[in-house]
Amino acid sequence: MKRHAVGTVSEQVVGGVKVYRDLSVSGLIQEALARKEGTLSSTGALQVTTGAITGRSPKDRYIVHEPSVERDIDWGTVNQPMSAEHFDRLYRKAQEYMSGIERFEWSGYAGTDPDYQIPVHVITEYAWHSLFAQQLFIRQAKRDALRDLQGFTIIDLPGLKADPAEDGTRSSTFICISLEKRIVLIGGTEYAGEMKKSMFSVLNYLLPHQGVLPMHCSANVGVQGDVALFFGLSGTGKTTLSADPKRALIGDDEHGWSNSGVFNFEGGCYAKCAGLEEEKEPQIWRAVRFGAILENVVLDPETRVADYDDLSLTENTRAAYPVEYIEGTLIPGIAGHPNVIIFLTADAFGILPPIAKLTKEQALYHFLSGYTSKLAGTERGVTAPEATFSACFGAPFLPLHPTVYASMLGDKLDRHQSRVYLVNTGWSGGPYGVGRRMNLSYTRAIVSDALSGEMEQASFTPDPVFGFLCPDAVTGVPSELLQPRNTWQNAEEYDAKAKELAARFIANFEKYGEAGESLLSGGPRRS
């Protein structure tokens, strides 16, 4: 499939420097190679590195404290406030910086549903960052219908460093979102993922006001039109499990749920590729070709073959590619209401079962809890799995209070009667370092059973600590795995650790106070 940028390709000289507008994929790759920003792999993908910063920098992300949004934002360690004065200072610095460098500009959209699309104008210092934006955002839309809509501008300048003393930042890195001025400023980091996640934060603010639930999830659809959502933080399996040869991919990371159904926010995928194997993930493997970007993946210096097992640069190696590179993708990424919702967790303690069926109360409890483990490399400073709670399985991207999103989910569950399951793609037989990561083939079999509806015919056993229902049998999966206590060498040690994890859930949920009182019945039993 030929790919063309939206708009007219042009090269202009502005203030004595070249500005490249709406270059094609081939044109951007040519510029990136000429500027020595990367090299081509044996499959034709553009291989790049991002220097010292190989993941998101959440401690350097700010939302500008502005009158129109100050009462809406859930201010705190996630949504750190930046004064309008400091933002304006950084913006002036960005304008001055851009006046002296060649840059790339491209216009696209966020959101496949025409009713909710938002124009996005991206200005980048690097050619490959412009390519990343073109691959991850929406490249085609009804421009006439959107002409009068006010969009967002992303200004992405890796070479521009902040001065904490005068700019009000923590470090030289900054990701600043001005919802009032509709500008995202990014500097001091070469990690391209900050662009897509900044716009995801923007959508998480704007769309709830339009009755749309923004979701950190992947989605696919079966031949019968049945839709499945896979919630989870990076590395828990959203991309892998949604890329199912038997189902059409809607998208791998960010979606909205409107009154009409589910729609993808993006035009591409940003898949983790550590340990990528053709046999296990054939669709992703085949997507790594010309037009795709390999981020921090080591290549053989002679053959330029990617070594997905070499994690010497980072464990957060990534492949970015257009969503249509996945065979059988649904284009455009718009489908009906979800039949099945799966919460993915990578449990580093090895306590949670491979799958559990949730009631509505349990679903909302676990949605607000968002328990998982941050995996190495996903964020700066994370070098080994860390147990964490991330509200709505996406706390770093939620400008509003988590209960806003949970309330919206509850209303949609009532209206559409979606079945909800909790799936552990983490450890079994013991905690990280003792047990083993869940076998992918077993997880696929479990998910398939849930999506087909076969699991509804199974007998279930309530978990004695968490209360959710665990199936007694799943075709193709050893029965002992379905009850995690049976996989530990010391059952009493498992019991102690299960109570310890339950206590963590309970302590975490206390922050919701009265707002969470009605959902306590969905949590672990209090001893």
C-alpha positions in Angstrom: 0.0 0.0 0.0 1.5 3.3 -1.1 1.6 6.0 1.7 1.5 9.7 1.1 1.6 12.6 3.5 -1.5 14.8 4.0 -1.1 18.1 2.2 1.4 19.4 -0.4 5.1 18.5 -0.1 7.2 21.6 0.1 10.6 22.9 1.0 10.8 26.6 2.0 13.5 28.9 3.4 12.1 30.7 6.5 14.4 33.2 8.2 17.4 31.8 6.4 16.8 28.1 7.3 15.1 25.3 5.5 11.6 24.1 6.6 10.5 20.8 5.1 6.7 20.4 5.1 4.7 17.2 4.7 7.5 15.1 3.3 6.6 11.6 2.3 7.8 8.5 4.2 10.6 8.0 1.6 11.6 11.6 1.7 11.8 11.6 5.5 13.9 8.4 5.5 16.2 9.9 2.9 16.6 13.1 5.0 17.2 11.0 8.2 19.9 8.9 6.4 21.6 12.0 5.0 21.7 13.6 8.4 23.1 10.4 9.9 20.1 10.1 12.3 19.9 6.4 11.6 20.6 3.5 9.3 18.5 1.0 7.4 18.2 -2.5 8.8 18.3 -5.6 6.6 14.5 -5.4 6.2 14.5 -1.8 5.3 13.3 -0.4 8.6 15.0 2.8 9.9 17.1 2.0 12.9 17.7 4.9 15.4 19.0 5.4 18.9 17.8 7.9 21.5 20.9 8.5 23.5 20.8 8.4 27.3 17.0 8.7 27.5 15.3 5.5 26.3 11.9 5.8 27.8 9.3 8.3 29.0 10.3 11.0 31.5 7.2 11.2 33.7 8.9 13.4 36.4 9.6 16.0 33.7 6.0 16.2 32.4 3.9 19.3 33.2 0.5 20.7 32.6 0.4 24.5 32.5 -1.7 26.0 35.3 -4.2 28.0 33.4 -7.6 29.5 34.5 -9.7 27.5 32.0 -8.5 24.2 33.3 -7.3 24.7 36.8 -10.4 23.3 38.5 -10.6 20.2 36.2 -7.0 18.9 36.5 -6.2 16.3 39.2 -3.0 18.2 40.2 -0.2 16.2 41.9 2.8 14.1 41.2 1.3 12.9 37.9 -0.1 16.2 36.7 2.6 18.6 37.9 1.7 22.3 37.5 3.8 24.7 35.5 3.2 28.4 35.7 2.1 30.2 32.6 5.1 32.5 33.0 7.5 29.5 32.9 5.7 28.0 29.9 5.9 31.3 28.0 9.6 31.6 28.7 10.2 28.1 27.3 8.0 28.8 24.3 10.1 31.9 23.5 13.2 29.8 23.9 11.7 27.2 21.5 10.9 29.9 18.9 14.4 31.4 19.2 15.9 27.9 18.9 13.9 27.0 15.8 14.9 30.2 14.1 18.4 28.8 13.8 17.8 25.2 12.7 16.3 23.3 9.8 13.1 21.6 10.8 10.3 19.4 9.6 6.6 20.1 9.8 3.7 17.7 9.2 0.0 17.9 9.8 -2.3 15.0 10.6 -5.0 14.0 13.1 -5.6 12.2 16.4 -8.7 9.9 16.3 -10.2 7.8 13.5 -13.8 8.7 14.2 -14.6 11.9 12.2 -16.9 13.1 15.0 -14.0 13.3 17.4 -10.9 13.9 15.3 -8.4 16.6 16.4 -6.0 18.2 14.0 -2.3 17.8 15.0 0.5 19.9 13.6 3.9 18.5 14.4 7.2 20.5 14.3 10.3 18.5 14.8 14.0 19.0 14.8 14.8 15.4 13.6 13.6 13.9 10.3 13.0 10.6 12.0 10.8 12.2 14.7 8.6 13.6 11.9 8.5 10.1 10.4 7.4 8.8 13.8 4.6 11.3 14.0 3.4 10.5 10.5 3.4 6.8 11.3 1.7 7.1 14.7 -1.0 9.8 14.1 -3.8 9.7 11.5 -2.6 10.5 8.0 -5.9 10.8 6.1 -9.1 12.5 7.0 -11.8 14.7 5.6 -9.9 18.0 5.7 -12.9 20.1 4.6 -14.9 18.8 7.6 -12.1 19.6 10.0 -10.9 22.9 8.6 -12.6 25.0 11.2 -11.6 22.8 14.2 -8.9 24.1 16.5 -6.0 21.6 16.6 -2.9 21.1 18.8 0.7 21.9 17.8 3.5 19.7 19.0 6.9 21.3 19.1 9.6 18.6 19.5 13.2 19.9 20.0 15.6 17.3 21.4 18.5 19.7 21.2 16.8 22.4 23.3 17.6 22.1 27.0 15.7 23.7 29.9 17.5 25.6 32.6 15.8 24.5 35.9 16.8 27.6 37.7 14.9 29.9 35.3 12.5 27.6 33.6 10.8 26.0 36.6 11.7 22.5 35.5 13.3 19.5 37.4 16.0 18.9 34.8 17.0 19.9 31.3 14.2 17.7 29.9 10.7 19.0 29.7 7.3 17.9 28.3 4.8 20.7 28.8 1.1 20.7 27.8 -0.8 23.9 27.5 -4.4 23.0 27.1 -5.4 26.6 26.8 -2.9 27.5 24.1 -3.2 24.1 22.6 0.6 23.6 22.4 2.8 20.7 23.5 6.5 21.6 24.1 9.0 18.8 24.2 12.8 19.3 24.7 15.9 17.7 26.1 14.9 14.2 25.1 15.3 12.2 21.9 12.6 9.6 22.9 9.9 10.0 20.3 7.2 8.3 22.4 6.7 11.6 24.3 4.9 13.0 21.3 2.2 10.3 21.1 1.7 10.1 24.9 1.4 13.9 25.2 -1.5 13.8 22.7 -3.0 10.9 24.5 -3.0 13.0 27.7 -4.7 15.8 25.7 -7.4 13.4 24.5 -7.9 12.1 28.0 -8.7 15.7 29.0 -10.9 16.7 26.1 -13.0 13.6 25.2 -14.7 13.0 28.6 -16.3 16.4 28.1 -17.9 15.0 24.9 -19.1 11.7 26.5 -16.2 9.6 25.2 -14.2 7.4 27.5 -10.5 7.5 26.5 -8.8 4.2 27.2 -5.2 3.0 27.4 -5.9 -0.3 25.7 -5.5 -2.2 22.5 -8.6 -3.5 20.6 -9.5 -6.1 17.9 -12.6 -7.5 16.3 -13.7 -11.0 15.4 -15.3 -12.2 12.2 -18.7 -11.9 13.9 -18.1 -8.3 14.7 -17.4 -9.0 18.4 -15.0 -6.4 19.9 -12.4 -7.0 22.5 -10.4 -4.5 24.6 -7.1 -5.1 26.3 -6.2 -2.7 29.0 -2.7 -2.6 30.4 0.5 -0.6 30.9 3.4 -0.9 28.5 4.9 -4.4 28.4 1.9 -6.3 29.7 0.8 -7.6 26.3 -1.6 -5.2 24.7 0.1 -5.2 21.4 1.0 -8.9 21.4 -2.4 -10.2 22.4 -4.4 -7.9 20.1 -2.3 -8.8 17.1 -4.3 -12.0 16.6 -4.2 -13.6 13.1 -7.8 -14.7 13.6 -9.1 -11.3 14.4 -8.8 -7.8 12.8 -6.7 -5.3 14.7 -8.4 -2.0 15.5 -5.3 -0.5 17.3 -2.6 -1.5 19.8 -2.6 1.2 22.5 -5.1 4.1 22.6 -8.8 4.1 22.0 -12.1 6.0 22.7 -15.4 4.5 23.6 -18.3 6.7 22.4 -22.0 6.2 22.2 -21.4 4.6 18.8 -18.7 2.2 19.7 -14.9 2.0 19.9 -12.4 3.9 17.7 -8.6 4.1 17.5 -6.8 7.3 18.4 -3.8 6.4 16.3 -2.7 5.5 12.8 0.2 3.3 13.9 1.6 0.9 16.5 4.5 1.4 18.9 5.4 -2.2 19.9 8.0 -3.4 22.4 10.2 -5.7 20.6 12.6 -7.1 23.2 13.0 -10.8 22.4 10.8 -10.5 19.3 10.5 -13.8 17.4 8.8 -14.5 14.1 7.3 -17.8 15.5 5.7 -16.1 18.5 4.7 -12.8 17.0 4.6 -13.2 13.2 2.5 -10.1 12.5 4.7 -7.7 14.4 7.8 -9.4 12.9 6.5 -8.8 9.4 5.6 -5.2 10.1 9.3 -4.3 10.6 10.0 -3.3 7.1 10.6 -0.1 5.0 8.7 2.7 6.6 8.9 1.3 10.1 11.3 2.6 12.8 13.4 0.5 15.0 14.2 2.4 18.2 17.3 1.4 20.2 17.4 -2.0 18.6 21.0 -3.3 18.0 21.9 -4.3 14.4 24.7 -6.6 13.4 27.4 -4.2 12.0 27.9 -6.3 8.9 24.5 -7.8 8.0 22.4 -5.1 9.6 20.1 -7.8 10.9 18.2 -6.8 14.0 19.2 -8.6 17.2 16.1 -8.4 19.3 17.8 -10.2 22.2 20.5 -7.6 22.5 19.2 -5.2 25.2 22.5 -3.4 25.8 21.0 0.0 24.9 17.7 -0.6 26.8 15.1 -3.2 27.5 12.6 -0.7 26.1 13.4 -1.4 22.5 10.6 -0.4 20.2 9.2 -0.8 16.7 7.0 2.0 15.3 5.0 1.3 12.1 1.7 2.1 10.4 -1.2 0.1 11.7 -2.0 -1.3 8.2 1.4 -3.0 8.3 -0.4 -5.6 10.5 -2.2 -7.9 8.1 -6.0 -7.8 8.3 -6.1 -4.5 10.2 -9.5 -2.8 10.3 -9.3 0.4 8.3 -10.5 2.8 9.5 -10.2 1.7 13.1 -13.8 2.1 14.1 -16.0 -0.8 15.5 -18.9 -1.5 17.7 -19.2 -1.8 21.5 -16.9 -4.2 23.3 -18.2 -7.7 24.1 -15.2 -8.6 26.2 -12.8 -6.4 28.2 -9.6 -7.8 29.5 -7.4 -6.1 32.2 -3.8 -7.2 31.7 -1.4 -7.2 34.6 2.2 -8.4 34.8 2.1 -9.5 38.5 5.7 -9.6 39.7 4.7 -11.4 42.9 3.3 -14.4 41.1 0.1 -14.3 43.1 -2.7 -13.5 40.6 -4.2 -16.2 38.5 -3.7 -16.5 34.7 -7.4 -15.4 34.3 -10.2 -14.4 36.6 -13.8 -13.4 35.9 -14.9 -10.1 37.4 -18.2 -8.8 38.5 -19.0 -5.1 37.7 -17.9 -4.0 41.2 -14.7 -6.0 40.9 -14.1 -4.6 37.4 -14.3 -1.0 38.6 -12.2 -1.8 41.7 -9.4 -3.3 39.5 -9.8 -0.6 36.9 -9.2 2.0 39.6 -6.4 0.0 41.1 -4.6 -0.7 37.9 -2.2 -3.1 39.5 0.8 -4.3 37.5 4.6 -4.2 37.4 6.5 -1.5 35.6 8.9 -3.4 33.4 12.5 -2.5 32.9 13.3 0.3 30.5 9.7 1.6 30.1 10.6 4.6 32.3 13.9 6.2 33.2 15.4 4.6 36.3 13.3 1.4 36.1 15.9 -1.4 35.8 13.8 -4.4 37.1 10.1 -5.1 37.5 8.5 -3.0 40.2 5.0 -3.6 41.6 2.9 -0.5 41.1 -0.7 0.7 41.0 -1.6 2.8 38.0 -5.2 4.0 38.0 -7.2 3.0 34.9 -4.1 1.2 33.7 -2.8 4.5 32.5 -2.4 7.0 35.4 0.6 8.9 33.8 -1.8 10.0 31.1 -4.9 11.0 33.1 -5.4 14.8 33.6 -8.8 14.3 35.3 -9.4 12.4 38.6 -9.4 8.6 38.0 -13.0 8.3 39.3 -14.2 10.3 36.4 -13.0 7.6 34.0 -14.2 4.8 36.3 -17.7 6.3 36.5 -17.8 6.4 32.7 -16.7 2.8 32.4 -19.4 1.7 34.9 -22.1 3.4 32.9 -20.9 1.7 29.7 -20.7 -1.7 31.4 -24.3 -1.3 32.6 -25.5 -0.2 29.1 -23.6 -2.8 27.0 -23.2 -5.7 29.4 -19.5 -6.3 28.5 -17.8 -9.3 30.1 -14.7 -8.4 32.1 -11.7 -10.6 32.9 -8.4 -10.0 34.7 -5.5 -11.7 32.9 -2.0 -12.1 34.5 0.8 -12.1 31.9 3.4 -11.9 34.7 4.9 -14.5 36.9 3.7 -18.0 38.0 5.3 -20.4 40.5 6.8 -17.6 42.6 7.8 -13.9 42.4 10.2 -12.4 39.9 13.5 -14.1 40.2 12.0 -17.3 41.5 9.0 -18.1 39.3 8.7 -17.9 35.5 6.9 -15.5 33.2 3.6 -16.9 32.0 3.9 -18.9 28.8 2.6 -16.9 25.9 0.9 -19.9 24.3 -1.1 -20.5 27.5 -2.1 -16.8 27.7 -3.3 -16.9 24.1 -5.3 -20.0 24.8 -6.9 -18.4 27.9 -7.7 -15.2 26.0 -9.2 -17.2 23.1 -11.4 -19.1 25.5 -12.6 -15.8 27.0 -13.3 -14.2 23.7 -15.2 -17.1 22.2 -17.5 -17.3 25.2 -16.4 -20.9 26.0 -15.2 -19.8 29.4 -18.7 -18.9 30.4 -19.5 -22.6 30.3 -16.7 -23.5 32.7 -17.0 -24.2 36.4 -15.3 -21.6 38.6 -13.7 -21.5 42.0 -13.7 -18.3 44.1 -10.2 -17.0 45.0 -10.1 -17.1 48.9 -8.3 -13.7 49.1 -9.4 -11.6 46.2 -12.9 -13.1 45.7 -12.9 -13.2 41.9 -13.8 -16.4 40.1 -11.0 -18.6 38.6 -12.0 -21.2 35.9 -11.3 -24.8 36.8 -10.3 -25.8 33.3 -9.2 -24.1 30.0 -8.4 -26.2 26.9 -4.7 -26.4 26.3 -3.7 -25.0 29.7 -2.4 -27.2 32.6 -5.1 -27.0 35.3 -2.6 -26.4 38.1 -1.7 -23.1 36.5 -5.2 -21.8 36.9 -4.9 -21.9 40.7 -1.5 -20.1 41.4 -1.2 -21.5 44.9 -0.7 -24.9 43.2 2.3 -23.7 41.3 4.3 -22.6 44.4 6.6 -25.1 46.1 5.6 -23.8 49.5 1.8 -23.2 49.7 2.1 -21.4 53.0 4.6 -19.0 51.6 2.1 -18.3 48.8 -0.7 -17.6 51.3 1.5 -15.1 53.2 2.5 -13.3 50.0 -1.2 -13.3 48.8 -2.3 -11.5 52.0 0.7 -9.1 51.6 -0.4 -8.2 48.1 -4.1 -7.9 49.2 -2.9 -5.4 51.9 -1.2 -3.4 49.2 -4.4 -3.2 47.2 -6.4 -2.1 50.3 -3.8 0.5 51.2 -3.7 1.9 47.7 -7.5 2.2 47.5 -7.7 4.3 50.6 -6.7 7.3 48.6 -10.1 7.3 46.9 -11.8 7.9 50.2 -15.6 8.3 50.0 -15.5 8.1 46.2 -14.3 4.5 46.5 -16.6 3.3 49.3 -19.2 1.8 47.0 -16.5 -0.3 45.3 -14.8 -1.8 48.3 -16.9 -5.0 47.9 -15.0 -5.6 44.6 -11.6 -5.7 46.3 -9.8 -8.3 48.3 -11.3 -9.6 51.5 -10.2 -7.8 54.7 -8.8 -10.0 57.4 
